[in-house]
């Protein structure tokens, strides 16, 4: 699968249906469309609410882990190019 490499400082081109772009170096993704940013903000808000309102340390950790893995799974599904190690633009 050919990757389109943007010039530095420009937004990457993302195929329809994807919300995240693979990071240029390392593993993971970054949000590049409004649904990706909305999902990221909703995850952060849910995590803050969990930390402030859940009673007991175990409950906080369990809910936090469920939120984290759910967010990571959706981000993985919606990332153009998938998650694997990237060495930069000369890959």
MOPAC internal coordinates of N, CA, C and O (Angstrom, degrees):
PM7 1SCF
backbone

  N    0.0000 0     0.00 0     0.00 0    0    0    0
  C    1.4357 1     0.00 0     0.00 0    1    0    0
  C    1.5281 1   108.46 1     0.00 0    2    1    0
  O    1.2310 1   119.98 1   -56.76 1    3    2    1
  N    1.2906 1   117.64 1   123.24 1    3    2    1
  C    1.4561 1   122.16 1  -178.57 1    5    3    2
  C    1.5260 1   110.01 1   -77.95 1    6    5    3
  O    1.2310 1   121.13 1   -46.86 1    7    6    5
  N    1.3196 1   115.45 1   133.14 1    7    6    5
  C    1.4595 1   120.90 1   177.71 1    9    7    6
  C    1.5211 1   108.83 1   -99.39 1   10    9    7
  O    1.2310 1   120.34 1   -39.95 1   11   10    9
  N    1.2916 1   116.95 1   140.05 1   11   10    9
  C    1.4531 1   122.18 1   176.15 1   13   11   10
  C    1.5242 1   107.03 1   -93.25 1   14   13   11
  O    1.2310 1   120.21 1   -62.20 1   15   14   13
  N    1.2983 1   117.20 1   117.80 1   15   14   13
  C    1.4593 1   122.10 1  -178.67 1   17   15   14
  C    1.5258 1   109.57 1   -96.20 1   18   17   15
  O    1.2310 1   119.74 1   -61.37 1   19   18   17
  N    1.3322 1   118.10 1   118.63 1   19   18   17
  C    1.4581 1   120.52 1   179.76 1   21   19   18
  C    1.5242 1   111.37 1   -78.59 1   22   21   19
  O    1.2310 1   121.04 1   -19.87 1   23   22   21
  N    1.3091 1   115.62 1   160.13 1   23   22   21
  C    1.4537 1   120.23 1   172.57 1   25   23   22
  C    1.5303 1   107.35 1   -70.54 1   26   25   23
  O    1.2310 1   120.71 1   -23.95 1   27   26   25
  N    1.3182 1   116.25 1   156.05 1   27   26   25
  C    1.4637 1   120.24 1  -178.17 1   29   27   26
  C    1.5206 1   109.38 1   -59.83 1   30   29   27
  O    1.2310 1   120.97 1   -47.04 1   31   30   29
  N    1.3387 1   115.75 1   132.96 1   31   30   29
  C    1.4523 1   121.79 1   178.49 1   33   31   30
  C    1.5161 1   114.37 1    88.02 1   34   33   31
  O    1.2310 1   119.46 1   177.61 1   35   34   33
  N    1.3130 1   118.63 1    -2.39 1   35   34   33
  C    1.4581 1   120.98 1   179.62 1   37   35   34
  C    1.5170 1   109.98 1  -107.56 1   38   37   35
  O    1.2310 1   120.56 1   -27.49 1   39   38   37
  N    1.3281 1   116.53 1   152.51 1   39   38   37
  C    1.4529 1   121.66 1   178.59 1   41   39   38
  C    1.5275 1   109.94 1   -69.59 1   42   41   39
  O    1.2310 1   120.19 1   -41.50 1   43   42   41
  N    1.3435 1   117.24 1   138.50 1   43   42   41
  C    1.4649 1   118.98 1   176.14 1   45   43   42
  C    1.5184 1   110.93 1   -71.58 1   46   45   43
  O    1.2310 1   120.36 1   -27.75 1   47   46   45
  N    1.3167 1   116.92 1   152.25 1   47   46   45
  C    1.4673 1   121.02 1   175.19 1   49   47   46
  C    1.5191 1   107.95 1   -81.70 1   50   49   47
  O    1.2310 1   121.08 1   -52.72 1   51   50   49
  N    1.3080 1   115.55 1   127.28 1   51   50   49
  C    1.4556 1   121.07 1  -177.63 1   53   51   50
  C    1.5136 1   108.09 1  -116.90 1   54   53   51
  O    1.2310 1   121.07 1   -46.44 1   55   54   53
  N    1.3341 1   115.57 1   133.56 1   55   54   53
  C    1.4537 1   119.97 1   177.08 1   57   55   54
  C    1.5183 1   109.78 1   -67.20 1   58   57   55
  O    1.2310 1   120.52 1   -25.83 1   59   58   57
  N    1.3245 1   116.61 1   154.17 1   59   58   57
  C    1.4606 1   122.38 1  -178.44 1   61   59   58
  C    1.5252 1   110.52 1   -57.25 1   62   61   59
  O    1.2310 1   120.63 1   -40.70 1   63   62   61
  N    1.3136 1   116.41 1   139.30 1   63   62   61
  C    1.4565 1   121.77 1   177.75 1   65   63   62
  C    1.5126 1   114.44 1    95.01 1   66   65   63
  O    1.2310 1   119.57 1   171.34 1   67   66   65
  N    1.3221 1   118.43 1    -8.66 1   67   66   65
  C    1.4602 1   121.38 1   179.65 1   69   67   66
  C    1.5127 1   109.78 1  -105.08 1   70   69   67
  O    1.2310 1   120.71 1   -36.75 1   71   70   69
  N    1.3261 1   116.25 1   143.25 1   71   70   69
  C    1.4541 1   122.38 1  -177.58 1   73   71   70
  C    1.5219 1   113.00 1  -110.40 1   74   73   71
  O    1.2310 1   120.60 1   161.87 1   75   74   73
  N    1.3292 1   116.46 1   -18.13 1   75   74   73
  C    1.4602 1   121.77 1  -175.45 1   77   75   74
  C    1.5239 1   109.80 1  -126.80 1   78   77   75
  O    1.2310 1   120.75 1   -26.93 1   79   78   77
  N    1.3281 1   116.17 1   153.07 1   79   78   77
  C    1.4637 1   122.21 1   174.06 1   81   79   78
  C    1.5241 1   107.67 1  -114.52 1   82   81   79
  O    1.2310 1   120.80 1   -35.84 1   83   82   81
  N    1.3166 1   116.07 1   144.16 1   83   82   81
  C    1.4611 1   120.44 1   178.26 1   85   83   82
  C    1.5233 1   109.55 1   -63.69 1   86   85   83
  O    1.2310 1   120.87 1   -35.92 1   87   86   85
  N    1.3248 1   115.94 1   144.08 1   87   86   85
  C    1.4582 1   119.97 1   177.63 1   89   87   86
  C    1.5211 1   109.79 1   -65.66 1   90   89   87
  O    1.2310 1   120.52 1   -29.58 1   91   90   89
  N    1.3111 1   116.62 1   150.42 1   91   90   89
  C    1.4524 1   121.68 1  -179.16 1   93   91   90
  C    1.5235 1   111.76 1   -72.67 1   94   93   91
  O    1.2310 1   120.25 1   144.58 1   95   94   93
  N    1.3272 1   117.13 1   -35.42 1   95   94   93
  C    1.4655 1   122.70 1   178.34 1   97   95   94
  C    1.5214 1   108.26 1  -125.76 1   98   97   95
  O    1.2310 1   120.16 1   -44.17 1   99   98   97
  N    1.3200 1   117.30 1   135.83 1   99   98   97
  C    1.4547 1   121.20 1   177.54 1  101   99   98
  C    1.5143 1   111.98 1    87.78 1  102  101   99
  O    1.2310 1   121.46 1    25.21 1  103  102  101
  N    1.3360 1   114.81 1  -154.79 1  103  102  101
  C    1.4538 1   120.79 1  -177.83 1  105  103  102
  C    1.5232 1   108.25 1  -122.62 1  106  105  103
  O    1.2310 1   120.58 1   -33.27 1  107  106  105
  N    1.3213 1   116.50 1   146.73 1  107  106  105
  C    1.4519 1   120.75 1   177.66 1  109  107  106
  C    1.5126 1   111.47 1   125.73 1  110  109  107
  O    1.2310 1   121.10 1    14.18 1  111  110  109
  N    1.3280 1   115.50 1  -165.82 1  111  110  109
  C    1.4536 1   121.02 1  -175.38 1  113  111  110
  C    1.5185 1   109.94 1  -149.46 1  114  113  111
  O    1.2310 1   121.32 1   -14.51 1  115  114  113
  N    1.3162 1   115.08 1   165.49 1  115  114  113
  C    1.4560 1   121.57 1   176.01 1  117  115  114
  C    1.5260 1   108.43 1  -133.54 1  118  117  115
  O    1.2310 1   119.79 1   -36.79 1  119  118  117
  N    1.3328 1   118.01 1   143.21 1  119  118  117
  C    1.4616 1   119.53 1  -179.51 1  121  119  118
  C    1.5276 1   111.29 1   -69.82 1  122  121  119
  O    1.2310 1   120.67 1   -41.01 1  123  122  121
  N    1.3439 1   116.32 1   138.99 1  123  122  121
  C    1.4615 1   120.47 1  -179.49 1  125  123  122
  C    1.5285 1   113.02 1  -131.93 1  126  125  123
  O    1.2310 1   119.94 1   175.45 1  127  126  125
  N    1.3293 1   117.71 1    -4.55 1  127  126  125
  C    1.4605 1   121.38 1   176.88 1  129  127  126
  C    1.5172 1   108.21 1  -125.61 1  130  129  127
  O    1.2310 1   120.43 1   -14.78 1  131  130  129
  N    1.3234 1   116.78 1   165.22 1  131  130  129
  C    1.4527 1   118.25 1  -177.26 1  133  131  130
  C    1.5283 1   112.77 1   -63.00 1  134  133  131
  O    1.2310 1   118.04 1   143.91 1  135  134  133
  N    1.3480 1   121.33 1   -36.09 1  135  134  133
  C    1.4695 1   117.71 1   176.06 1  137  135  134
  C    1.5369 1   112.44 1   -64.34 1  138  137  135
  O    1.2310 1   120.15 1   145.71 1  139  138  137
  N    1.3223 1   117.31 1   -34.29 1  139  138  137
  C    1.4606 1   120.15 1   177.11 1  141  139  138
  C    1.5189 1   111.86 1   -65.37 1  142  141  139
  O    1.2310 1   120.78 1   136.13 1  143  142  141
  N    1.3256 1   116.12 1   -43.87 1  143  142  141
  C    1.4566 1   120.12 1   177.02 1  145  143  142
  C    1.5222 1   110.99 1   -66.13 1  146  145  143
  O    1.2310 1   119.91 1   140.28 1  147  146  145
  N    1.3308 1   117.78 1   -39.72 1  147  146  145
  C    1.4639 1   121.19 1   178.87 1  149  147  146
  C    1.5296 1   110.29 1   -62.93 1  150  149  147
  O    1.2310 1   120.34 1   136.73 1  151  150  149
  N    1.3374 1   116.96 1   -43.27 1  151  150  149
  C    1.4613 1   120.44 1   178.18 1  153  151  150
  C    1.5254 1   110.62 1   -62.79 1  154  153  151
  O    1.2310 1   119.98 1   138.05 1  155  154  153
  N    1.3213 1   117.64 1   -41.95 1  155  154  153
  C    1.4589 1   121.41 1  -179.80 1  157  155  154
  C    1.5286 1   111.12 1   -64.18 1  158  157  155
  O    1.2310 1   120.28 1   136.62 1  159  158  157
  N    1.3178 1   117.07 1   -43.38 1  159  158  157
  C    1.4702 1   120.95 1   178.80 1  161  159  158
  C    1.5222 1   111.01 1   -67.60 1  162  161  159
  O    1.2310 1   120.13 1   140.46 1  163  162  161
  N    1.3299 1   117.36 1   -39.54 1  163  162  161
  C    1.4634 1   120.53 1   178.18 1  165  163  162
  C    1.5290 1   110.36 1   -63.98 1  166  165  163
  O    1.2310 1   120.15 1   139.90 1  167  166  165
  N    1.3352 1   117.32 1   -40.10 1  167  166  165
  C    1.4638 1   120.99 1   176.63 1  169  167  166
  C    1.5230 1   110.47 1   -61.18 1  170  169  167
  O    1.2310 1   120.40 1   132.99 1  171  170  169
  N    1.3267 1   116.85 1   -47.01 1  171  170  169
  C    1.4671 1   120.18 1  -179.42 1  173  171  170
  C    1.5319 1   110.69 1   -62.64 1  174  173  171
  O    1.2310 1   120.19 1   137.37 1  175  174  173
  N    1.3277 1   117.25 1   -42.63 1  175  174  173
  C    1.4688 1   120.82 1   179.41 1  177  175  174
  C    1.5274 1   110.83 1   -64.39 1  178  177  175
  O    1.2310 1   120.09 1   136.88 1  179  178  177
  N    1.3349 1   117.44 1   -43.12 1  179  178  177
  C    1.4629 1   120.63 1   179.72 1  181  179  178
  C    1.5272 1   110.84 1   -64.04 1  182  181  179
  O    1.2310 1   120.22 1   142.97 1  183  182  181
  N    1.3185 1   117.19 1   -37.03 1  183  182  181
  C    1.4571 1   120.73 1   178.77 1  185  183  182
  C    1.5306 1   110.89 1   -67.32 1  186  185  183
  O    1.2310 1   120.44 1   138.66 1  187  186  185
  N    1.3173 1   116.76 1   -41.34 1  187  186  185
  C    1.4750 1   120.35 1   177.46 1  189  187  186
  C    1.5213 1   110.36 1   -64.25 1  190  189  187
  O    1.2310 1   120.25 1   136.43 1  191  190  189
  N    1.3237 1   117.12 1   -43.57 1  191  190  189
  C    1.4683 1   120.65 1   178.14 1  193  191  190
  C    1.5279 1   110.41 1   -61.75 1  194  193  191
  O    1.2310 1   120.54 1   138.31 1  195  194  193
  N    1.3230 1   116.57 1   -41.69 1  195  194  193
  C    1.4666 1   120.51 1   178.29 1  197  195  194
  C    1.5203 1   110.96 1   -59.54 1  198  197  195
  O    1.2310 1   120.04 1   132.55 1  199  198  197
  N    1.3186 1   117.52 1   -47.45 1  199  198  197
  C    1.4629 1   121.37 1  -177.04 1  201  199  198
  C    1.5203 1   110.96 1   -64.85 1  202  201  199
  O    1.2310 1   120.12 1   143.72 1  203  202  201
  N    1.3230 1   117.37 1   -36.28 1  203  202  201
  C    1.4628 1   120.75 1  -176.99 1  205  203  202
  C    1.5293 1   113.95 1   -82.46 1  206  205  203
  O    1.2310 1   119.59 1   152.41 1  207  206  205
  N    1.3248 1   118.39 1   -27.59 1  207  206  205
  C    1.4585 1   119.17 1  -171.88 1  209  207  206
  C    1.5255 1   115.27 1  -111.87 1  210  209  207
  O    1.2310 1   119.20 1   153.56 1  211  210  209
  N    1.3104 1   119.13 1   -26.44 1  211  210  209
  C    1.4682 1   120.21 1  -177.96 1  213  211  210
  C    1.5254 1   109.86 1   -68.17 1  214  213  211
  O    1.2310 1   121.40 1   -39.04 1  215  214  213
  N    1.3279 1   114.92 1   140.96 1  215  214  213
  C    1.4623 1   119.22 1   178.52 1  217  215  214
  C    1.5174 1   108.68 1   -99.29 1  218  217  215
  O    1.2310 1   121.14 1   -45.93 1  219  218  217
  N    1.2983 1   115.43 1   134.07 1  219  218  217
  C    1.4650 1   120.67 1   179.55 1  221  219  218
  C    1.5183 1   111.97 1    89.18 1  222  221  219
  O    1.2310 1   121.80 1   -39.88 1  223  222  221
  N    1.3079 1   114.16 1   140.12 1  223  222  221
  C    1.4681 1   120.35 1  -178.14 1  225  223  222
  C    1.5280 1   112.39 1   -66.82 1  226  225  223
  O    1.2310 1   120.28 1   141.31 1  227  226  225
  N    1.3228 1   117.08 1   -38.69 1  227  226  225
  C    1.4645 1   120.36 1  -179.30 1  229  227  226
  C    1.5246 1   110.32 1   -64.01 1  230  229  227
  O    1.2310 1   120.27 1   136.99 1  231  230  229
  N    1.3249 1   117.09 1   -43.01 1  231  230  229
  C    1.4680 1   121.10 1   179.58 1  233  231  230
  C    1.5250 1   110.35 1   -62.23 1  234  233  231
  O    1.2310 1   120.19 1   137.96 1  235  234  233
  N    1.3253 1   117.24 1   -42.04 1  235  234  233
  C    1.4692 1   120.95 1   178.49 1  237  235  234
  C    1.5280 1   110.73 1   -61.05 1  238  237  235
  O    1.2310 1   120.69 1   136.65 1  239  238  237
  N    1.3283 1   116.29 1   -43.35 1  239  238  237
  C    1.4633 1   119.95 1  -178.28 1  241  239  238
  C    1.5277 1   111.79 1   -68.80 1  242  241  239
  O    1.2310 1   120.30 1   139.83 1  243  242  241
  N    1.3192 1   117.03 1   -40.17 1  243  242  241
  C    1.4670 1   120.16 1  -178.92 1  245  243  242
  C    1.5248 1   110.20 1   -66.95 1  246  245  243
  O    1.2310 1   120.35 1   131.88 1  247  246  245
  N    1.3263 1   116.94 1   -48.12 1  247  246  245
  C    1.4674 1   120.26 1   179.58 1  249  247  246
  C    1.5282 1   109.79 1   -63.93 1  250  249  247
  O    1.2310 1   120.01 1   138.46 1  251  250  249
  N    1.3325 1   117.59 1   -41.54 1  251  250  249
  C    1.4602 1   121.01 1   177.89 1  253  251  250
  C    1.5186 1   112.62 1   -61.62 1  254  253  251
  O    1.2310 1   120.43 1   139.32 1  255  254  253
  N    1.3269 1   116.78 1   -40.68 1  255  254  253
  C    1.4660 1   120.59 1   178.61 1  257  255  254
  C    1.5224 1   111.26 1   -66.46 1  258  257  255
  O    1.2310 1   120.28 1   138.59 1  259  258  257
  N    1.3247 1   117.07 1   -41.41 1  259  258  257
  C    1.4711 1   120.59 1   177.61 1  261  259  258
  C    1.5278 1   110.01 1   -62.73 1  262  261  259
  O    1.2310 1   120.25 1   135.77 1  263  262  261
  N    1.3314 1   117.14 1   -44.23 1  263  262  261
  C    1.4691 1   120.37 1   177.75 1  265  263  262
  C    1.5294 1   111.17 1   -61.31 1  266  265  263
  O    1.2310 1   120.50 1   134.46 1  267  266  265
  N    1.3277 1   116.64 1   -45.54 1  267  266  265
  C    1.4645 1   120.94 1  -178.35 1  269  267  266
  C    1.5228 1   112.06 1   -62.26 1  270  269  267
  O    1.2310 1   120.13 1   131.46 1  271  270  269
  N    1.3278 1   117.35 1   -48.54 1  271  270  269
  C    1.4600 1   119.99 1  -178.34 1  273  271  270
  C    1.5222 1   112.17 1   -68.61 1  274  273  271
  O    1.2310 1   120.45 1   146.71 1  275  274  273
  N    1.3414 1   116.75 1   -33.29 1  275  274  273
  C    1.4683 1   119.82 1   176.59 1  277  275  274
  C    1.5274 1   110.60 1   -66.42 1  278  277  275
  O    1.2310 1   120.78 1   134.58 1  279  278  277
  N    1.3246 1   116.11 1   -45.42 1  279  278  277
  C    1.4622 1   120.38 1   178.71 1  281  279  278
  C    1.5278 1   110.92 1   -62.58 1  282  281  279
  O    1.2310 1   120.43 1   134.01 1  283  282  281
  N    1.3377 1   116.79 1   -45.99 1  283  282  281
  C    1.4617 1   120.59 1  -179.02 1  285  283  282
  C    1.5286 1   111.15 1   -62.84 1  286  285  283
  O    1.2310 1   119.87 1   141.98 1  287  286  285
  N    1.3224 1   117.86 1   -38.02 1  287  286  285
  C    1.4645 1   121.46 1  -179.64 1  289  287  286
  C    1.5292 1   110.90 1   -65.75 1  290  289  287
  O    1.2310 1   120.24 1   133.90 1  291  290  289
  N    1.3286 1   117.14 1   -46.10 1  291  290  289
  C    1.4711 1   120.09 1   179.22 1  293  291  290
  C    1.5252 1   109.70 1   -65.11 1  294  293  291
  O    1.2310 1   120.09 1   137.51 1  295  294  293
  N    1.3330 1   117.44 1   -42.49 1  295  294  293
  C    1.4669 1   120.45 1   178.45 1  297  295  294
  C    1.5226 1   110.55 1   -62.03 1  298  297  295
  O    1.2310 1   119.83 1   140.26 1  299  298  297
  N    1.3134 1   117.93 1   -39.74 1  299  298  297
  C    1.4637 1   122.14 1   178.20 1  301  299  298
  C    1.5215 1   110.56 1   -62.78 1  302  301  299
  O    1.2310 1   120.26 1   136.62 1  303  302  301
  N    1.3362 1   117.12 1   -43.38 1  303  302  301
  C    1.4625 1   120.77 1   179.55 1  305  303  302
  C    1.5261 1   112.43 1   -66.25 1  306  305  303
  O    1.2310 1   120.41 1   145.92 1  307  306  305
  N    1.3238 1   116.82 1   -34.08 1  307  306  305
  C    1.4592 1   122.23 1  -173.38 1  309  307  306
  C    1.5298 1   113.41 1   -99.97 1  310  309  307
  O    1.2310 1   119.82 1  -162.33 1  311  310  309
  N    1.3375 1   117.96 1    17.67 1  311  310  309
  C    1.4631 1   121.54 1   179.13 1  313  311  310
  C    1.5164 1   110.09 1   -96.13 1  314  313  311
  O    1.2310 1   120.74 1   -54.73 1  315  314  313
  N    1.3209 1   116.19 1   125.27 1  315  314  313
  C    1.4608 1   121.87 1   176.27 1  317  315  314
  C    1.5244 1   108.49 1   -75.09 1  318  317  315
  O    1.2310 1   120.38 1   -61.35 1  319  318  317
  N    1.3221 1   116.88 1   118.65 1  319  318  317
  C    1.4556 1   121.14 1   179.76 1  321  319  318
  C    1.5056 1   113.97 1   100.64 1  322  321  319
  O    1.2310 1   119.89 1   171.17 1  323  322  321
  N    1.3140 1   117.82 1    -8.83 1  323  322  321
  C    1.4596 1   121.21 1   176.60 1  325  323  322
  C    1.5124 1   113.86 1    74.21 1  326  325  323
  O    1.2310 1   121.60 1    -6.08 1  327  326  325
  N    1.3097 1   114.54 1   173.92 1  327  326  325
  C    1.4597 1   121.63 1   179.40 1  329  327  326
  C    1.5157 1   109.05 1  -104.50 1  330  329  327
  O    1.2310 1   120.44 1   -69.28 1  331  330  329
  N    1.2797 1   116.77 1   110.72 1  331  330  329
  C    1.4508 1   123.45 1   169.35 1  333  331  330
  C    1.5179 1   107.50 1  -153.19 1  334  333  331
  O    1.2310 1   120.34 1   -10.06 1  335  334  333
  N    1.3047 1   116.95 1   169.94 1  335  334  333
  C    1.4615 1   120.49 1  -176.54 1  337  335  334
  C    1.5237 1   110.24 1   -67.31 1  338  337  335
  O    1.2310 1   120.90 1   -49.12 1  339  338  337
  N    1.3332 1   115.88 1   130.88 1  339  338  337
  C    1.4647 1   122.78 1   177.63 1  341  339  338
  C    1.5200 1   108.92 1  -115.66 1  342  341  339
  O    1.2310 1   120.98 1   -43.16 1  343  342  341
  N    1.3224 1   115.74 1   136.84 1  343  342  341
  C    1.4540 1   122.10 1  -179.29 1  345  343  342
  C    1.5173 1   113.15 1  -102.20 1  346  345  343
  O    1.2310 1   119.58 1  -176.69 1  347  346  345
  N    1.2995 1   118.41 1     3.31 1  347  346  345
  C    1.4522 1   120.65 1   178.71 1  349  347  346
  C    1.5161 1   112.30 1   117.55 1  350  349  347
  O    1.2310 1   120.76 1    10.64 1  351  350  349
  N    1.3315 1   116.15 1  -169.36 1  351  350  349
  C    1.4727 1   119.86 1  -174.02 1  353  351  350
  C    1.5264 1   115.05 1   -68.94 1  354  353  351
  O    1.2310 1   119.79 1   160.31 1  355  354  353
  N    1.3193 1   118.01 1   -19.69 1  355  354  353
  C    1.4702 1   119.27 1  -178.31 1  357  355  354
  C    1.5190 1   111.92 1   -94.84 1  358  357  355
  O    1.2310 1   120.10 1  -158.28 1  359  358  357
  N    1.2846 1   117.42 1    21.72 1  359  358  357
  C    1.4736 1   124.10 1  -178.28 1  361  359  358
  C    1.4986 1   113.67 1   -60.24 1  362  361  359
  O    1.2310 1   120.10 1   180.00 1  363  362  361

